[in-house]
Amino acid sequence: MEDGYRSIRFQDEPARIQSVSIEGFRCLRRIHHLELPMLTVLIGANGAGKSTLIRFFEMLSWMLRSQNLQEFVLRHGGGDDQFFMGSRITPRLHAEIRMLTAKGINEYRFDLAHLSAGDTVMIKNEAFRFIPEFLDNSAVWTELDAVGKESALAFQSGKTAKTICGLLRQCATYQFHDTSASSAIRLRWDVSDAFRLRSDGGNLAAVLLDLFSHDPKRYRLIVRQVQRVLPTFRDFVLEPVAGKVELRWQGLYSDKIFGAHLTSDGSLRLFCLLTLLNLPPERLPDVMFFDEPELGLHPHAITLVSDMLKRLSKIRQIFVATQSPYMVDCFELENIIVAESRQGETSLRNLPREQYQKWLDDEYQISDIWLKTPAGGEI
C-alpha cells in the first residue's frame, strides 16, 4: 500500500467508501485514514463512540442529498455540539473522504466552523478530485470558493462531483429501536410508499404488500426466514383499506390475527431486518448503516441476520455498530473496528490479523479478545 491506496484491480468492485479522516467531530478528535472494508463491524463499550462514525456519514447524507445540513445540526443538539469538546476547544472540524469506484478514486474534503449566531455551522474549504491511476497522488484538487451554510459541491456539474454526491447521498442509517405504542411501524401506512424501507421501518407493511403483489417468490422467502426464528408464525395478513395498510400476521395454531400492538418489540425488529436484507439490490442504498441491529433478537436470529449481512456486503457497503458477542463472532477479524474512549476522546482502530493470530490459533473467539483483553493493548 502506498499513501493509503491499494494496488489492486477494482473494475468489478462496487462503489464504496475506502477510508476516512476526521478531525474534531463530536468525540472524534483525530481519526487518520481509517480503512473501511465492504463490511465494517464497529464494537465498543457503552459511550465508547462507535455510533459517532455513523452520525458523521448521516450528516454527509443530509448535507449533500437535500441541502439540509443546518436541519441536521439543529436536530442533533446545535452547532457547538458537533465539535470535539465544543467550538471553543475545537474551532474547526476537518474531514477527508476517499471513495473507490470502477473508474478510479474520488476524494472530497471540507471544513466546518461554528457560527455563534443561531448556534449553526458554516462550510468552507470544500475541495474534490479524481485520481484515475490508483497509485498517482498528484491529481489536482478542485477548490470551491463558496463559503456558506450549505454545501457547494451539490451544485457542481462535473462528473467527479456528481459521483461523490451520488455515493454519499446514498448513506442510509437503519435503526429499528422505536417500537413504542406511537411508533411509525404500529400505524397504518400509505400503500404507495413501498419502494424502499424507511430507516425506522415505518412503511414495513406497505413494502411487504408490494412484494406480495409483484415479487411473490421474494415475499415467500421472507416468510420462511421469519418462520426459522418464530416457528409459530404462519404468514403476514396485509389487507389495504382506503389506500393504507397496517402490519398484521397470523400464527399457526389459531385463526386469530395479531396486529403490531400485539407483537413483541423483538419480533417487529426481526420483521424489519429480514425484509430489508431481502430486498432486491435496486431497492437498496449503496451504503447502509445498522445501529445495534441485535437489540431484542434471539441468538439464533442474530446469527441469521449476520449471515445475511455478510452476503449483502458483496454488493453493498455495510456498517454495523454492535455490542453483541454473538454478532461479533459471526464476522472475520478484518471486519472489526474497535471504538475506545479515553478522557472523552474516541479512537477507532482496525485489528491487524498478525497481532491477534495467536489468540485465534488458541481457539479464542473475536468476542473473547474484545471482552477479556483491551483490544489494541498488549497481548
Secondary structure, 3 states (H helix, E strand, C coil): CECCECCCCCCCCCCEEEEEEEECECCECCEEEEECCCEEEEECCCCCCHHHHHHHHHHHHHHHHCCCHHHHHHHCCCCHHHECCCCCCCCEEEEEEEEECCCCEEEEEEEEEEECCCCEEEEEEEEEEEECCCCCCCCCCEEECCCECCCCHHHCCCHHHHHHHHHHCCEEEECCCCCCCCCHHHCCEECCCCCCCCCCCCCHHHHHHHHHHHCHHHHHHHHHHHHHHCCCEEEECCCCECCEECCEEEECCCCCEEEHHHCCHHHHHHHHHHHHHCCCHHHCCCEEEEECCCCCCCHHHHHHHHHHHHHHCCCCEEEEEECCHHHHCCCCHHHEEEEEEECCEEEEEECCHHHHHHHHHCCCCHHHHHHHCCCCCCC
